[in-house]
Amino acid sequence: MTTGRLGSWLPASLFARMALILLAGLLAAQSLSLWLHWGERATVVTEARGLRMADRIADAVRLLEADSSPRHQRAVAQLRSDDLHVTLIEESQVSPNSPRGQIHSSIAARLGGERDIRSPGGMGGGMGMGMGAGMGRMQQDSGVRSFDLRLNDGQWVRIVATLKAGTPALPSDFYVHLLASLAIVVLVVMLVVRQATKPLQQLAQAADNLGQNLDAPPLDETGSTEMRTAAQAFNRMRDKIRSLISERSRALAAVSHDLRTPLTRLRLRSELIDDEHLRHQMATDIDAMAQMIDATLDYLRGLRENETVRPIDIDALMNSLAEDSAALGRGISVEGKALASYPGRLSALRRAIQNLIDNAFKYGRSPRVRIEDDPHALRLIVEDDGPGIPPEALTRVTEPYFRPDAARASDTGGVGLGLSIVNDVALLHGGELRLANRPEGGLLATLVLPRKTDPTQARSL
């Protein structure tokens, strides 16, 4: 999750954010649609109930007027039900108010003529058709309505009708269809968002590949106008970087030759000086200059990224470095085995490990090399029993030309580029250089190289 104040609740990836925003909008639209549908349905149901009750009242009046029994007793008995009650009343009991709304005209239209209709309090309009205000009131109360109506023979009857309150529940099929439509829309949204964000993922992957390998293929200039523009800009940047690196390599070759030639002449001329002390001082200065030039050129060459990646036998490489040290009279032990070959740049890795070994001999005692390997990372560890590095300088010793006095005395030589080269080689392989002081004394340098494939696949590289 992100940590920004406004977006702390949003997921980190652009795909998830876009999908969440679209789904939130979809949910809001569906909720509004459902709410409007429910209100429209309630209105339609209420009007339908009003129409049905108006039909029943008209049918009741026809039945009463067609009944010839005394005081319409037979019809009154037939009309008794749970939601309709008919009672004969005297004229003195008739309500004085006329009903509001369209109930009067609705019943009259069904009976084929005007009728005298009264309602207690004038609230009879609740059952009419097209009577929105009356219907709203009817739904808010018990739904019972009373009408006083005069028959053709002058007899007054009181009709009490009861309408069901509330809107019936939606059918189960409605929810099934709603969920099905939501699932389809969610699927379409996910596919569309994935397709929209895919070019950004490709751009990020291309930038990562460029950081690992300058010879990585250019980015396809396809997709939307914006993505094509971004891809074109990225490819132009890639070409410019490759051109700069190539130009730097040519400059390095020229500088290497041009600087060594005058140094060689100076060395030869210094031999012609009769003063032995002065001759020795000049030779020392020339050696220091040559060492600085070689170290700087070696550091710049260590930044090259165009070396071919190939499977490296780590065990053979470490044993070879140990044998080279032994030939110089510097014994070093190698412990552990690699699980598989490692796909990397051989010259760069050899230079990095050699620098760690040289540092261990130069600034420490009894250097040792250890190999630790697992499916996730290969760790090449060089440790010694020297003074270590001051804790405040551990984070800076990989900076070019930085030399902590406590760890490196002036008589050890060097210009402070050894660990910088190792750190750059680690970054070139997507790894890191970890430095730590050992509790019992000395420095522990770990070159961590991630494995991007499992060991079984790496063996076939």
N, C-alpha and C positions, 0 to 999 in steps of 0.2 A: 504494500500500500504506500501511497505517497505521503509526504509529511508536510505539505503546504497547508496554510491556514484554510484556503478556500477549497482545496481539492483533497483534503485529508481522508475523505470518505470514498474517493474514487480509486479504482485499481490503477496499477502502475502502467500497464501496457496500453498502447493506443487502440489496439483491437478491442480490448475489454471495455475501454472507456466509450468508444463509439457504439459498441453493441449495447452497453448499459443505457446510454442516452437515447438510442433509437427504441429500445424496449420500454424505457420509461415513458417516452412519448406515445408509443403504441398502447401501453396500459392506460394512460390518461385518456386517450381517444376512445378506447373500448369502454372505459368506465363512464365517460360522458354519454356515449351512444346508448349504453345500457340504462343509464338514468333517464335519458329522454324517451327511450322505448318504454320504460316502466311507466312514466307519467302519461304518455300517449295511450298506453294500454289501459291504465286506470280510468282515463276519460272515456274511452270507447266502451269499457265494461259498464261504467256507471250509466252512460246513455242507453246502452242496450237493456240494462235492467229497468230504466225508466220507461222505455218503449214497451217492454213486456208487461210492466205493471199497468201502464195506460191501457193496453189491450185487454188485460184482465178486468179492469174497472169497467171498460165499455161493455165487455161480455157480461159482467155481472148486472149492469143496468139493463141490458137487453133481456136477460133472463128474468129479472124482476118485473119488467114491463110486460113480458109475455105471460107471466103467471097470473091466473085469474082466481087463485085461492084467496080466502079472506086474509087481508093484510099481508099478502104475498108470503105466507108462512112457509109454503112448500119450497119456494125459491130461496128464501133466507136459510132454510135448513141445508139445502144443497150447496150453498156458497160458503159454508163454514170450512175454514182450513187454518193451518198454522200461520200463514202469512197474509190472509185476507179475512176480515171479519165484518159482516154486514148487520146493521141494527136499524129497525124502524124507529123514528123519533117524531115527536110532535113539533109543530112549527115554532112553538115557544122555546124549544131546545136548540134551534138552529143557530149556528155561529153567525155573528154579524159581519165578519170580515170576508172580503173576496180574496181568493188566492193570488199570489204573485207568480210571475213567470208564465209559461205557456201551457200549463196543465188544463186550463179552461178550454182553450182553442184545440188542444190535442184531443181531449175527450169528445168535444163537440164534433170534431172532424170525423171521429170514428163512429159517433152515433148519428151522424147525418143532419145535425141541427144544433142550435144553441141550447144550452142547459144552464139552469141557475145552480151555481156551485159556490159553496162557502167553505172557509177553512179557519180553524182556530188560530188567531194571531197572524193570519195571512201567510203562513209558511208552507202552504201546500205546493208551491212551485218546485219543491225539491225533487219530484219525480218526473218532471217534464223532460222533454227532449230539447237539446240545445240550451239548457238552463244551467250554464257553468257555475254561477255563483250559488244557486240553489243546490246543485249537486255537491259542491264542496262542503256546504253546511251539512248536507245529509250524511256525508261520509264522516264528519266530525262528531255527529251525535249518534243516537241509537238507530236511526234509519226508519223510525215509525212515523207515518204520515196519516192524518185524519181529514176526510172530506165529507161535507154535508151536501147532498145532491137531491134535487126535486125531480121525481118521476113525472111521466106524462099525466098521470091521474092526480097529481098534486101531493102525493105522499112524499114525505122527506125521509131519506135514508142516510145513515152515517156509515161510511166505508173507512175502515182502518186498515191500512196496508203496511206491511213490514218488509223492507228491502234488506238484503244481506249487506253487511258493512265490509269494507276492505276489498282489496284486489286479489283474486285467486293466484296461487303460486304458478310460476312458469313451468311448463312441461319439462320433463327430464330430457327430452330430445334437444331442447333449446340449449341446455348446458353442455350436452355432448357436442353439438355443432359448434358452440362457442369455444370449447377447449380444443377441438380439432382445428378450427380456423386459427386460434392462437398458436398452436404448435406449428402449423404450416408457415405462418408469418414469421415466427421466431427462427425457423430453419432458413427461410429466405433471407432474413436480416443477417444471420450469422454468415451465410455464404457471401452475401454482397459486401459485408464489412471485411471479411477475410480477403476477398478479391481486391477491395479498395486499399487495404493496408499492405498487401503482399509486395508492391513495388518499394515501399519504405523498408520492409524487411530485407529485400534484395539489396537496396542501397546500403543499409547498415552492414550486411554480410560482405558486400564488395569493399567497403571501407576497411573492415577487419582483415579481409584477405590482402588488401593492399599494404596494410601494416606488417603483415607476415611475409609477403612476397611481392616485390615490385613487378614481377613478370606475370602476375595474375591477369586473367583475361579482362578486357574492358566490360563495362556494364552495358547491357542491352538498352538501347534508346527506344523503348516502346512504352505504351500506356497512354495516360492522359497527357495533355499539353504540359501541365506543371511537372509531371514525373519525367517526361522527355527532356524538359529544360534542365531539371536537376541531374539527370543522367549525363547529359552533354557537358554540364559544368564539372561533374565528377570526373569524366573521362579527360577533359582538358587539364584538370588538376593532376590526374594520374600521369599524363604525358609530360607535363611540365616537371613533375617530381623526378620521373625517370630520366629526363634530359639533364636535370641538375645533378643527379647522382652520377650519371655517365660523365658529365663534364668534370665533376669533382674527382672521379677516378683517373681521368686523363691528367688533371692538374697534379694529383698525387704522384703519378709516375714521373712527371716532369720535375716536380720539386725534389723528389727522391734523388734523381740524377744530378740536378743542378746544385743541390746542397752538398752532396758527397764529393763531388769533383773538387771544389775549392778546399774542403776539409782535408782531402788527400794531399793536395798541393801544400797546404799549411803544415801537415805532418812531415812531409818530406823536407821542407825548408827548415823546420825546427831542428832537424838532425844536423844541420850545418852550423848551428850556434855553438860556439866554443864553451860558453859558460854552462856548466853542467846543471847548476841549480836553476838557471833561467830556462834551460832546455826542458828540464823535468816539469817545471811549472806550466810551460806552454803545452807540453804533451798532455798534462792532466786536464787543462782547460779544453783542449781539442777533444779528448776522450769524453769529457762531460757534455760538450756540445753534440758530439756524435750520438751519445746515449739519449739525450733529450730529443734529437731529431728522429732517431729510430723509434723511441717510445711514442712520440706524437704521431708519426706515420703509422705505427702499428695500431694505435688507438683509432685513427681514422679508417684504416683498413678493416678494423673490427666492426665497423658500422655497416659494412657492405651487406646487402641483402640479396645479391644476385648469385650467391653460391648455390650450387645444386643441392637439393635435399635428397638424401639417400639413407638407406638403413645402415646404422653404425653398430658394430660389435663393441659394446661398451667394455666388456671384460678385456678384450684384446687391446683396446685403446688405453685403458688404465694400466695394464701390465707393460705396454710399450713405454708409457711415461715413466713407470717405475724403473724399467731397465735403463732408460736414458739418464735418470738421476743416479742410478748405481754406477754407470760409466763415468760420471763426473765425481764419483766418490761420495755421493749423498744417498745413503740407503733410506728407503721408504717402504712401508708395508701397505698392502692392499687387502682389504677384507670385504667379504660379501660378493654376491653374484647378481647380475642382471637377469631378469626373467626372460627377456627377449631383446632383440636388436631395437635400437631407437632411431626413428626417422629424423635426421637432423643434418646440420652443416658441419662436416668433419673438421675442416680447418678452424672454424670459429670455436667449436667445442674444445679442440686440442689446445688452442691458444688460451681459452678461459681456464681450463683445468691446470695447464702449465703455470699460468700466473698465480693461481691459488697455491700451488706447490712451491713456487719460487718465493712467494710471500712467507709461507710457513718456514722455509729454511732461512730466509733473510731476517725475519723478525721474531722467530720462535725457536723452539727446540723439539726434537723428536717428532717431526710431522708424521701423520698417519692419514691414510685414505680409506674411506669406507663407502661401499655401494649399498643402497637400500632401494628396493624396487617393489612396486605393487601395481595392480591394474590401473591406478589413477595417476601415479606420478613416479618418476625416476629421480632419486636424490643422490647426488654425488657430494660426499662430505669430506672436507679436509680440516683436520684439527692439529693443534700443536700445544706445547707446554710453555709458551712464551709469556710475555707481560700482557698480552691482549691489547684491546683498544679502549681508551677512556669512554665510559658510557655516553657522555655528552657528544662524542664524535662518531658514534656508531652509525647514525643516520646521515653523516656527511662524507664518510670515507669513500663512497662511490662517486662523489663529485670529481670531475677532472681537476688534477693538480692540487687536490687537498691532501695535506700530510699532517696528521696529528703528531706533535713533537714527542708525546709520551710513548707512542707506539713505534715511531720511526726516527731513529737517530740520524744525524747528518752524515755519518760515515757509512750508512747502508746504501747510499746511492738511490737512483730512481727519481722520477719526477711526479709521482702520485697519479699514475694512469692505470696501474695494474688492475685494481678493483673496478675502476670505471669500465674497462674493457670487459671484465667478467659480467658486470651488471648489464651492459648492452647486449652481450651474447645471450644472457638469460632472457631478456626482453624480446630478442629476435626470435627465440623459440617459444614465446608465450609463457615463459616461466619467470622466476625471480631469484635473486641472490639474498640469502638470509645470513646475517652476521650476528653472533652472540658471544659473549665472554663465558668461558667455562667456569663453573663454581670453583673447581680445583686449580684454576689458572690456565691461561692460554685462550686462543681464539678458536671458535667453531664456525667455519664457513660452509654453508649448504647451498649447492646449486640445485634448485628444484626445477625439473623439466616435466611438464604435464604430458601424459600419454593420451592421445586423442582416439586411439583404438585399443582394444583389449590385446593382451599379450599373444594370444593364439593367432590373431590377425597380423600382428606386427612381425611374427616370425616369417611370414610369407612375403614380406616387403622386398 
